[in-house]
């Protein structure tokens, strides 16, 4: 399999990739867009940093691509929707450069507070002008951190060491975590109003794009300093220039920009701004960490289907994958079965897990079930990565729940395909020694094996059905491995599940459909 590396990557990462048998490593940093399209055409994996733009046309050209790996945290240079739609896993290495990025943000902050770059430039030009570079102490000042993930937390610890007060806005951290870190949680407007320094550490998405704009800049404490070593699109640069020129902000320190590598001339010519060229994560230590980490993640996925740090799929460790694997096989068989017998226009899919499953890392399981339901009926390629997206694109809601209610079978998976006026419902369980069993259909008990060749019927609960069905199959020289007929007082029909040693032809199925009591008959194929 071919692994294409299109940005500069640490020697440790390249050496690891090249040491793995079965892989051809093509290390081509600095390709132009046309070269990238040519090289990626037969690649199974693509590894990038921030320079390569993995646009829809790159995804479309990569016919064999299974995974894109980002040696770093941010993935805004990768079209996630296009990758997900194609079923391509996108992985990153969060935290690998968190110390480097956090320290760089702090370096920007203290450099601007003490006007070090401006003093340096003045002295280099031959001037000695002490009075022009009066700085500010950090001690006793307030730092507002927007986003207290790994990088924001690193910055907070450094700021506390300089005896600053630290305010944090992050709706996804708890009061206890904030207390342990030594920071105070607050809302965004309060942070803007009280902070002498503000540092951004939010992801880039539709909600955060241009979160720093004319309106939010006006809410900031007059004379504040803004630091951004996260993502350029968080700031509306035109509004930032306006705030700097008006004095609303005393300065800004930027490592990232809206249109990298093209920094606008107007911004470059604005006073009281210091710049670095997106190097917050660029330390020898960080690049060694993230390069090696993404190399390991990529090879583990290609060799063993183990997904770690994926941004478009639930991640699993090797141990978690091994524990979940029997349930994935059960879920896929049940999903394939219910998808093939479904007669309703599906608007909602309900998945419920019982027994040990709620205590496991069960989230990926639903993706595999959805894949097995959709694959037989869609012309596009469906896999576990894009199955949810495929369902959403078709207006199908996914309701996934867990239950601790005791059932007759432990470790049960329940699948319902719901339409406007009808529903298809199957349940299955894992019995002794990993035996995968169907246990009910339509809420009617029907325990049997999930073999490769199944005949499924719904029939009137009248005498003679089993005999007539056996006669048709016998005449066709089809051997029955097992036959279960389920019935219930609460239903007007019975269900039959017949496992056979060989496939059933359409001609034989037609004969079965001609039996008066048979309401519905379908051949189900569960071969993996």
C-alpha positions as CSV (number, residue, x, y, z in Angstrom):
1,X,0.0,0.0,0.0
2,X,1.2,3.5,-0.8
3,X,1.6,6.2,1.8
4,X,2.1,9.7,0.4
5,X,3.7,12.3,2.7
6,X,3.0,15.8,1.1
7,X,4.4,18.1,3.8
8,X,7.6,18.1,5.7
9,X,7.5,15.5,8.4
10,X,9.9,14.5,11.2
11,X,12.6,12.0,10.4
12,X,11.3,9.8,13.3
13,X,7.9,9.5,11.5
14,X,9.4,8.8,8.1
15,X,11.8,6.2,9.5
16,X,8.9,4.4,11.2
17,X,6.8,4.3,8.0
18,X,9.7,3.0,6.0
19,X,10.4,0.3,8.5
20,X,6.9,-1.2,8.2
21,X,6.5,-4.2,5.7
22,X,4.0,-3.9,3.0
23,X,4.1,-0.1,2.6
24,X,5.6,2.0,-0.1
25,X,6.4,5.5,1.3
26,X,6.5,8.4,-1.1
27,X,7.9,11.5,0.7
28,X,7.2,14.5,-1.5
29,X,6.8,17.7,0.5
30,X,6.3,20.9,-1.5
31,X,4.4,19.5,-4.4
32,X,2.3,21.9,-6.5
33,X,-1.4,21.2,-6.8
34,X,-1.1,19.3,-10.1
35,X,1.7,17.1,-8.8
36,X,-0.4,16.3,-5.7
37,X,-3.4,15.2,-7.8
38,X,-1.1,12.9,-9.8
39,X,0.6,11.4,-6.8
40,X,-2.5,10.9,-4.6
41,X,-4.3,9.0,-7.4
42,X,-3.1,5.6,-6.2
43,X,-2.3,6.4,-2.6
44,X,-4.0,4.5,0.3
45,X,-2.9,7.1,2.9
46,X,-2.0,10.8,2.7
47,X,-0.1,12.5,5.5
48,X,-0.1,16.3,5.7
49,X,0.6,19.2,8.0
50,X,-1.0,22.6,7.4
51,X,0.5,23.5,4.0
52,X,-1.2,20.9,1.8
53,X,-4.9,21.7,1.1
54,X,-6.9,18.5,0.9
55,X,-9.7,19.9,-1.3
56,X,-12.6,18.0,-2.8
57,X,-10.7,17.7,-6.1
58,X,-7.9,15.9,-4.2
59,X,-10.4,13.6,-2.6
60,X,-12.0,12.9,-5.9
61,X,-8.6,12.1,-7.5
62,X,-7.6,9.7,-4.8
63,X,-9.4,6.5,-5.9
64,X,-7.8,4.2,-3.3
65,X,-7.5,6.6,-0.4
66,X,-8.6,5.2,3.0
67,X,-7.1,7.7,5.4
68,X,-5.8,11.3,5.7
69,X,-3.5,11.9,8.6
70,X,-2.7,15.4,10.0
71,X,0.6,15.7,11.8
72,X,-0.8,18.3,14.2
73,X,-4.2,19.2,15.6
74,X,-6.0,21.5,13.2
75,X,-7.7,20.0,10.2
76,X,-9.3,23.1,8.6
77,X,-7.0,22.5,5.5
78,X,-8.9,19.2,5.0
79,X,-12.4,19.1,3.5
80,X,-14.0,16.9,6.1
81,X,-17.3,16.7,4.4
82,X,-15.8,15.5,1.1
83,X,-13.6,12.9,3.0
84,X,-16.5,11.6,5.1
85,X,-18.8,11.3,2.1
86,X,-16.1,9.1,0.4
87,X,-15.7,7.1,3.6
88,X,-12.1,8.3,4.2
89,X,-11.0,8.5,7.8
90,X,-9.4,11.8,8.8
91,X,-7.0,11.6,11.8
92,X,-5.0,14.2,13.7
93,X,-2.6,14.2,16.6
94,X,-4.2,16.4,19.3
95,X,-2.0,17.3,22.2
96,X,1.3,16.4,20.5
97,X,2.2,20.1,20.1
98,X,0.2,21.5,22.9
99,X,3.2,22.5,25.0
100,X,4.8,24.2,22.0
101,X,1.7,26.0,21.0
102,X,0.9,27.1,24.6
103,X,4.4,28.4,25.2
104,X,4.4,30.2,21.8
105,X,1.1,32.0,22.7
106,X,2.7,33.0,26.0
107,X,5.9,34.2,24.2
108,X,3.7,36.3,21.9
109,X,1.9,37.8,24.9
110,X,5.0,38.8,26.9
111,X,6.8,40.0,23.7
112,X,4.0,42.4,23.0
113,X,3.6,43.5,26.6
114,X,7.3,44.4,26.7
115,X,7.4,45.6,23.1
116,X,10.4,43.4,22.5
117,X,10.2,43.0,18.7
118,X,9.8,46.8,18.2
119,X,12.7,47.5,20.5
120,X,14.8,44.9,18.7
121,X,14.1,46.4,15.3
122,X,14.9,49.9,16.5
123,X,18.2,48.9,18.0
124,X,19.1,46.9,14.9
125,X,18.6,50.0,12.8
126,X,21.2,51.9,15.0
127,X,18.8,53.8,17.3
128,X,18.9,53.9,21.1
129,X,15.4,55.0,22.1
130,X,14.5,53.7,25.6
131,X,11.5,56.1,26.1
132,X,9.7,54.7,23.0
133,X,9.3,51.2,24.4
134,X,7.6,51.5,27.8
135,X,6.2,48.1,28.6
136,X,3.6,46.6,31.0
137,X,4.1,44.0,33.7
138,X,2.1,40.8,33.7
139,X,1.9,40.4,37.4
140,X,-1.6,41.4,38.7
141,X,-3.1,41.6,35.2
142,X,-6.0,39.5,33.9
143,X,-5.6,37.0,31.1
144,X,-8.8,35.8,29.4
145,X,-8.4,32.4,27.6
146,X,-11.1,31.5,25.1
147,X,-11.0,27.7,25.0
148,X,-9.2,25.8,27.8
149,X,-8.3,22.6,26.0
150,X,-4.8,21.2,26.1
151,X,-3.2,24.3,24.6
152,X,-5.3,26.8,26.6
153,X,-4.5,24.9,29.8
154,X,-0.7,25.0,29.1
155,X,-1.0,28.8,28.7
156,X,-3.0,29.1,31.9
157,X,-0.4,27.4,33.9
158,X,2.4,29.7,32.5
159,X,0.3,32.8,33.2
160,X,-0.4,31.7,36.8
161,X,3.3,31.3,37.3
162,X,3.6,35.0,36.4
163,X,1.0,35.8,39.1
164,X,-1.7,36.7,36.6
165,X,-5.4,36.2,37.2
166,X,-6.9,33.9,34.6
167,X,-10.5,33.9,33.3
168,X,-11.6,31.1,31.0
169,X,-14.5,30.7,28.7
170,X,-15.1,27.1,27.7
171,X,-18.6,25.5,27.9
172,X,-17.0,22.0,27.8
173,X,-15.0,22.0,31.0
174,X,-16.3,21.5,34.4
175,X,-16.1,23.7,37.5
176,X,-13.9,21.1,39.2
177,X,-11.5,21.0,36.3
178,X,-11.3,24.8,36.4
179,X,-10.7,24.8,40.1
180,X,-7.9,22.2,39.8
181,X,-6.3,24.4,37.1
182,X,-6.6,27.5,39.2
183,X,-8.7,29.5,36.8
184,X,-12.2,31.1,37.0
185,X,-14.9,30.3,34.5
186,X,-17.0,33.1,33.1
187,X,-19.2,33.9,30.1
188,X,-17.6,35.4,27.0
189,X,-18.8,39.0,27.5
190,X,-17.5,39.0,31.0
191,X,-14.1,37.7,29.8
192,X,-14.0,40.4,27.1
193,X,-14.8,43.2,29.6
194,X,-12.4,42.2,32.3
195,X,-9.3,40.9,30.5
196,X,-6.1,42.9,29.9
197,X,-4.9,40.2,27.6
198,X,-7.1,37.8,25.6
199,X,-5.7,34.6,23.9
200,X,-7.8,32.5,21.5
201,X,-7.7,28.7,21.6
202,X,-10.9,27.7,19.9
203,X,-11.4,25.4,17.0
204,X,-12.3,26.8,13.6
205,X,-15.9,26.0,12.6
206,X,-19.1,27.7,11.4
207,X,-19.9,28.9,14.9
208,X,-16.4,30.3,15.7
209,X,-15.6,31.9,12.3
210,X,-15.0,35.6,12.8
211,X,-16.0,35.4,16.5
212,X,-13.7,38.4,16.9
213,X,-15.4,41.1,15.0
214,X,-16.4,44.8,15.3
215,X,-19.1,43.9,17.8
216,X,-17.0,41.7,20.1
217,X,-14.0,44.0,19.8
218,X,-16.1,46.8,21.2
219,X,-16.9,44.7,24.2
220,X,-13.3,44.3,25.1
221,X,-11.6,46.3,27.8
222,X,-10.1,49.5,26.3
223,X,-6.4,49.0,25.7
224,X,-6.4,45.2,25.8
225,X,-4.0,43.0,23.9
226,X,-5.2,40.2,21.7
227,X,-3.2,37.0,20.9
228,X,-4.2,34.4,18.3
229,X,-2.1,31.3,17.8
230,X,-5.1,29.1,17.1
231,X,-6.8,29.6,13.7
232,X,-6.7,32.7,11.5
233,X,-10.4,32.6,10.6
234,X,-11.4,33.3,14.2
235,X,-10.7,37.0,13.6
236,X,-12.2,39.4,11.1
237,X,-8.9,41.1,10.1
238,X,-10.5,44.2,8.7
239,X,-12.3,44.8,12.0
240,X,-9.1,44.0,14.0
241,X,-7.3,46.7,12.0
242,X,-10.0,49.2,12.8
243,X,-9.8,48.4,16.5
244,X,-6.1,48.8,16.6
245,X,-6.1,52.1,14.7
246,X,-8.8,53.5,17.0
247,X,-7.0,52.5,20.1
248,X,-9.7,50.1,21.3
249,X,-6.9,47.5,21.3
250,X,-3.4,48.4,22.4
251,X,-1.9,45.6,20.3
252,X,-2.3,42.2,18.7
253,X,0.1,39.2,18.4
254,X,-0.7,36.8,15.6
255,X,0.7,33.5,14.5
256,X,-2.2,32.6,12.2
257,X,-4.1,34.5,9.4
258,X,-7.2,34.3,7.3
259,X,-5.5,33.7,4.0
260,X,-2.2,32.0,4.7
261,X,0.4,32.4,3.5
262,X,-0.8,35.7,2.1
263,X,-1.0,38.1,5.0
264,X,-2.9,41.3,3.9
265,X,-0.8,44.4,3.3
266,X,-3.1,46.5,5.4
267,X,-2.6,44.2,8.4
268,X,1.2,44.1,7.9
269,X,1.3,47.9,7.9
270,X,-0.8,48.3,11.1
271,X,1.1,49.5,14.1
272,X,1.4,47.6,17.4
273,X,1.1,44.2,15.8
274,X,3.7,41.4,15.9
275,X,3.6,38.4,13.6
276,X,5.0,34.9,13.3
277,X,4.4,32.6,10.3
278,X,2.2,29.9,11.9
279,X,5.0,28.4,13.9
280,X,3.3,27.9,17.3
281,X,3.7,24.1,17.0
282,X,7.0,24.2,15.3
283,X,9.5,22.9,17.8
284,X,11.8,20.0,17.4
285,X,10.1,18.2,20.3
286,X,6.6,18.8,18.9
287,X,7.3,17.8,15.3
288,X,9.0,14.6,16.5
289,X,6.0,13.8,18.6
290,X,3.3,14.4,16.0
291,X,5.3,13.0,13.1
292,X,5.9,9.7,14.9
293,X,2.3,9.6,16.3
294,X,0.6,10.0,13.0
295,X,2.9,7.4,11.4
296,X,1.8,4.9,14.0
297,X,-1.9,5.8,13.7
298,X,-1.9,5.5,9.9
299,X,-0.1,2.1,9.9
300,X,-2.3,0.7,12.6
301,X,-5.4,1.7,10.6
302,X,-4.2,0.3,7.3
303,X,-3.0,-3.0,8.9
304,X,-5.6,-3.6,11.6
305,X,-8.5,-1.1,11.1
306,X,-7.8,0.5,14.5
307,X,-9.0,4.1,14.4
308,X,-7.4,6.5,16.9
309,X,-7.8,10.3,17.0
310,X,-10.2,10.4,14.1
311,X,-12.2,13.6,13.7
312,X,-14.9,12.1,11.6
313,X,-15.3,8.7,13.3
314,X,-15.4,7.4,16.9
315,X,-11.9,6.4,18.0
316,X,-11.0,3.0,19.4
317,X,-7.9,1.6,21.0
318,X,-6.7,-1.9,19.9
319,X,-8.1,-3.3,23.2
320,X,-11.5,-1.6,22.7
321,X,-11.7,-2.8,19.1
322,X,-11.0,-6.4,20.2
323,X,-13.8,-6.2,22.8
324,X,-16.3,-4.6,20.4
325,X,-15.5,-6.9,17.4
326,X,-18.1,-9.6,18.2
327,X,-20.8,-7.0,18.6
328,X,-19.8,-5.4,15.3
329,X,-20.3,-8.7,13.6
330,X,-23.6,-9.2,15.3
331,X,-24.8,-5.7,14.5
332,X,-23.8,-6.0,10.8
333,X,-25.7,-9.2,10.4
334,X,-28.8,-7.8,12.1
335,X,-28.6,-4.6,10.1
336,X,-28.2,-6.5,6.9
337,X,-31.1,-8.7,7.8
338,X,-33.5,-5.9,8.7
339,X,-32.4,-3.8,5.7
340,X,-33.2,-6.7,3.3
341,X,-36.6,-7.5,4.7
342,X,-37.7,-3.8,5.1
343,X,-40.8,-2.8,3.1
344,X,-41.2,0.7,4.6
345,X,-39.8,4.1,3.5
346,X,-37.4,4.7,6.4
347,X,-37.4,8.0,8.2
348,X,-35.8,7.0,11.5
349,X,-33.5,4.3,12.6
350,X,-33.5,3.3,16.3
351,X,-30.5,1.5,17.8
352,X,-30.6,0.2,21.4
353,X,-27.9,-1.7,23.3
354,X,-28.4,-3.8,26.4
355,X,-26.2,-5.7,28.8
356,X,-22.4,-5.1,28.8
357,X,-22.5,-2.8,25.8
358,X,-23.4,0.4,27.6
359,X,-20.2,0.0,29.7
360,X,-18.1,-0.4,26.6
361,X,-16.9,2.1,23.9
362,X,-19.9,1.3,21.8
363,X,-20.1,4.4,19.7
364,X,-18.5,3.0,16.6
365,X,-21.0,0.1,16.6
366,X,-23.8,2.2,15.3
367,X,-21.7,3.2,12.2
368,X,-21.2,-0.4,11.3
369,X,-24.9,-1.2,11.7
370,X,-25.9,1.7,9.6
371,X,-23.4,0.6,6.9
372,X,-25.0,-2.8,6.8
373,X,-28.5,-1.4,6.5
374,X,-27.7,1.1,3.8
375,X,-25.1,-0.8,1.7
376,X,-27.6,-3.1,-0.1
377,X,-29.9,-0.3,-1.1
378,X,-27.6,2.6,-2.2
379,X,-25.6,2.8,-5.4
380,X,-22.8,4.8,-3.7
381,X,-20.1,3.1,-1.7
382,X,-21.0,2.9,1.9
383,X,-18.7,2.2,4.8
384,X,-18.5,2.7,8.5
385,X,-17.1,6.2,8.1
386,X,-19.7,7.7,5.8
387,X,-22.8,5.7,6.8
388,X,-24.1,8.3,9.2
389,X,-23.6,11.1,6.6
390,X,-25.4,9.0,4.0
391,X,-28.3,8.5,6.3
392,X,-28.4,12.2,7.3
393,X,-28.3,13.3,3.6
394,X,-31.4,11.2,3.0
395,X,-33.3,12.8,5.9
396,X,-33.0,9.7,8.1
397,X,-32.8,10.4,11.9
398,X,-30.6,8.1,14.0
399,X,-31.7,7.5,17.6
400,X,-29.1,5.6,19.5
401,X,-29.7,4.7,23.2
402,X,-28.5,2.3,25.9
403,X,-30.6,0.5,28.5
404,X,-29.9,-1.3,31.8
405,X,-33.3,-3.0,31.7
406,X,-33.0,-6.8,32.2
407,X,-34.0,-8.8,29.1
408,X,-34.2,-12.6,28.5
409,X,-30.9,-12.3,26.6
410,X,-27.9,-10.3,27.8
411,X,-25.7,-8.3,25.5
412,X,-28.7,-7.6,23.2
413,X,-28.8,-5.3,20.1
414,X,-32.2,-4.0,19.0
415,X,-32.7,-2.3,15.6
416,X,-35.9,-0.6,14.4
417,X,-36.4,0.9,11.0
418,X,-39.4,3.3,11.4
419,X,-41.5,4.8,8.6
420,X,-44.6,6.9,8.7
421,X,-47.0,4.1,9.4
422,X,-44.9,1.0,9.9
423,X,-41.8,-0.4,11.5
424,X,-39.3,-3.3,10.9
425,X,-37.8,-4.6,14.2
426,X,-35.1,-7.2,14.8
427,X,-33.1,-8.1,17.9
428,X,-30.0,-10.3,18.3
429,X,-27.6,-11.4,21.0
430,X,-24.3,-13.1,21.6
431,X,-24.7,-16.4,23.4
432,X,-22.0,-18.9,24.6
433,X,-18.7,-19.0,22.8
434,X,-19.5,-16.0,20.6
435,X,-22.5,-17.6,19.0
436,X,-24.4,-14.9,17.1
437,X,-28.2,-15.4,17.3
438,X,-31.3,-13.7,16.0
439,X,-33.7,-13.7,18.9
440,X,-36.8,-11.8,17.7
441,X,-38.5,-10.3,14.7
442,X,-41.4,-7.8,14.9
443,X,-41.3,-8.4,18.7
444,X,-42.0,-12.1,18.2
445,X,-39.6,-14.6,19.7
446,X,-37.7,-16.4,16.9
447,X,-34.3,-17.5,18.1
448,X,-32.1,-19.0,15.5
449,X,-28.6,-18.8,13.9
450,X,-27.6,-16.0,11.5
451,X,-26.3,-18.1,8.7
452,X,-25.2,-17.2,5.2
453,X,-28.5,-18.2,3.5
454,X,-31.8,-17.3,5.1
455,X,-35.4,-17.5,3.9
456,X,-37.6,-15.1,5.8
457,X,-41.4,-15.2,5.7
458,X,-44.4,-13.6,7.4
459,X,-47.4,-15.8,7.2
460,X,-51.0,-16.4,8.5
461,X,-50.9,-18.4,11.8
462,X,-52.7,-21.3,10.2
463,X,-51.9,-25.1,10.0
464,X,-49.9,-26.6,7.2
465,X,-47.4,-23.8,6.5
466,X,-44.3,-25.6,7.7
467,X,-45.3,-28.7,5.7
468,X,-46.0,-26.8,2.5
469,X,-42.8,-24.8,2.8
470,X,-40.7,-28.0,3.5
471,X,-42.2,-29.6,0.4
472,X,-41.2,-26.7,-1.9
473,X,-37.6,-26.6,-0.5
474,X,-37.3,-30.4,-0.7
475,X,-38.5,-30.5,-4.3
476,X,-35.8,-28.0,-5.1
477,X,-33.2,-30.1,-3.3
478,X,-32.5,-27.4,-0.7
479,X,-31.4,-28.8,2.6
480,X,-32.8,-27.0,5.7
481,X,-30.2,-26.3,8.4
482,X,-32.8,-24.9,10.9
483,X,-36.4,-23.7,10.8
484,X,-37.9,-21.4,13.4
485,X,-41.5,-20.3,13.3
486,X,-42.4,-17.6,15.8
487,X,-45.9,-16.6,16.9
488,X,-47.5,-14.2,19.3
489,X,-51.0,-13.5,20.5
490,X,-50.5,-9.8,20.0
491,X,-49.8,-10.2,16.3
492,X,-52.0,-11.2,13.4
493,X,-49.1,-13.0,11.7
494,X,-46.3,-15.4,12.5
495,X,-42.7,-15.1,11.3
496,X,-40.5,-17.9,9.9
497,X,-36.7,-17.9,9.6
498,X,-35.2,-20.7,7.6
499,X,-31.5,-21.3,7.4
500,X,-30.5,-23.4,4.4
501,X,-27.2,-25.0,3.3
502,X,-27.4,-23.4,-0.1
503,X,-28.9,-20.4,-1.8
504,X,-32.6,-20.2,-2.8
505,X,-33.4,-19.2,-6.4
506,X,-35.9,-16.6,-7.4
507,X,-38.0,-19.4,-9.0
508,X,-38.2,-21.3,-5.7
509,X,-39.0,-18.0,-3.9
510,X,-41.9,-17.4,-6.3
511,X,-43.3,-20.9,-5.5
512,X,-43.1,-20.1,-1.7
513,X,-44.9,-16.8,-2.3
514,X,-47.8,-18.8,-3.9
515,X,-48.5,-20.6,-0.7
516,X,-51.9,-19.2,0.4
517,X,-50.8,-18.5,4.0
518,X,-47.6,-16.7,3.1
519,X,-47.9,-12.9,3.3
520,X,-44.3,-12.0,2.6
521,X,-41.2,-14.0,1.6
522,X,-37.7,-12.7,1.1
523,X,-34.3,-14.3,0.5
524,X,-31.7,-12.8,2.8
525,X,-27.9,-13.2,2.2
526,X,-25.6,-12.5,5.1
527,X,-22.3,-13.7,3.7
528,X,-19.5,-11.5,4.8
